[in-house]
């Protein structure tokens, strides 16, 4: 049977089984897994492992301190995983949403949209790969000669401090690493990602009484003024942007604050942009924040890399092959660059050929209106099967 015929048959079977997909997606979304709750994340890994084993695939938990263990499964279902893999499918089970969010936003389906915390990023991608395996298995369309791995990580939303060594260990064994992170809005693959860094800037003023006009130097006001100048500079940098995400300052209402700390999420297209930022920060420290107030003692800063960028060349080979497989389903697959960081960049760091954004379609990652597009699930299920067969 030609691959196109197989994929059409799989798509049709997926359409007939959508109730099974939605039920699994509901269970996954309702099992909350905030990154910082390692006990909850580990409990989900155990549930996921049980479910995968009932589908006929072996699993193994791999320690990933300080985070919860990651989960590896593989095919063929031999007692030990293959030394080399044709494809490693990669995804994460943790979400950004705090425990209790599911009570505020219960899982629901409206028309062709499924909604709920983590439905798009990325419980939908987990459910999608498992659905593809189930359909292939039911139709007898699992290629016996292919060596496939699944790796589910537990701390991606925190930069994968524990999972990174495991990702790179298994990426070295794979010809291709395919990430089940959600598709870009509109269904495109993610062929390039920005890197992520964290900038923390601390300001030092002088305490005083608010009732005395000359009594002290307000660190919060110093920070606000600096932020405006920093913002004006960053908008001129095409491959760099920074978002103020946290601010803390002051102790009480009747005391002029002498400290203020601001934290920025920084996105960068290339490491050279981080060097440009370091140069600007170093130079700016020599400029008085307020020349009329000698007590304004300036600021200090730290800049830490959170996730590396995913360069376009790491995706080129996999994307071209994926486009040819998508064409068998009469689908013109597009590839885009996105601002979010991802574990695929860690795989690319060790030389793997990667492709990202192969999970569920939809929109609203990390937002309260997050949703997953159920209408595209059958096609994307067949597409994953095609990658399993033909990459």
Protein Blocks (a to p, Z undefined) as FASTA:
>chain_A
ZZklmmmmmmmmmmmmmmmmmmmmmmmmmmccdfklmmlmmmmmmmmmmmmmmnopacdd
ddddfbdcdddddddfbfbdcfbdfbdcdddfbdfbdehjlmmmgcddehjaccdehklm
omkmmmmmmmmmmmmmmnopacfkbccdddddfklmnopmmmmmmmmmmmmmpmbdcdfb
dcdehiiacfbdcdddddddddddddddfklmkgocdfklmmmmmmmmmmmmmmmpmkbc
cddfbdcedjbfkbccfbdcdddddddfbfklmmmmmmmmmmmmmpcfblmlmklgbjad
ddddfbdcddfklmmmmmmmmmmmmmmnopacdddddfbdcfklmmmmnopacdehilcc
dehehiakbccdfklmmmmmmmmmmmmmmZZ
